[in-house]
Amino acid sequence: MWFRLPRHQSEPVGLSGRIGKGAMMALLDRGDLSQIAYIFPKDGYQQIRHAGLRALRSSIVANAPELADSHSERLRQRVGSRSMLIINLA
């Protein structure tokens, strides 16, 4: 799943990755934006959909805590909006 968030200058520059419980993330510095890949297990989409957007946001913050404080409003606006792209590679 791909989405973008406005980037704060205090965030790491370049490419960074996170591995957490049930998901991996790649965060790419795109200047004013952070492009984020949220990677979940094959057949995991239905679980994510069933759990809802609040659980998805919580999982994102659990894997990338720097997105928690100042980004919570950005996550609320973007995660679940039409700015997300879900690709099934199975």
C-alpha positions, 0 to 999 in steps of 0.5 A: 500500500502506498501513500504520501504525507507532508514531510517535516524537516526533522524527519530522516533524509533519504530512504529508511525502513521499518520492520514490525509485527505483521508489516514492513515499511519503507519511507522515502524522502521526496522533498516536501513529501514522504512517500510511504510503502506499507507492506503486509503479508500476502492475504493480509488485506482482508484482515486490515480492511476488517480491522478498520482505519484506526487499526491501520493508523495504529499499526503505521505509528507502531512501525514508525513512531516518528509519525505519531505526534505531529503527524497524527492529523496527517495520518487521519487525513491521508490514510483511508483517503483516495490518495492511497494505492493498494497493489496486490502482488499475489 
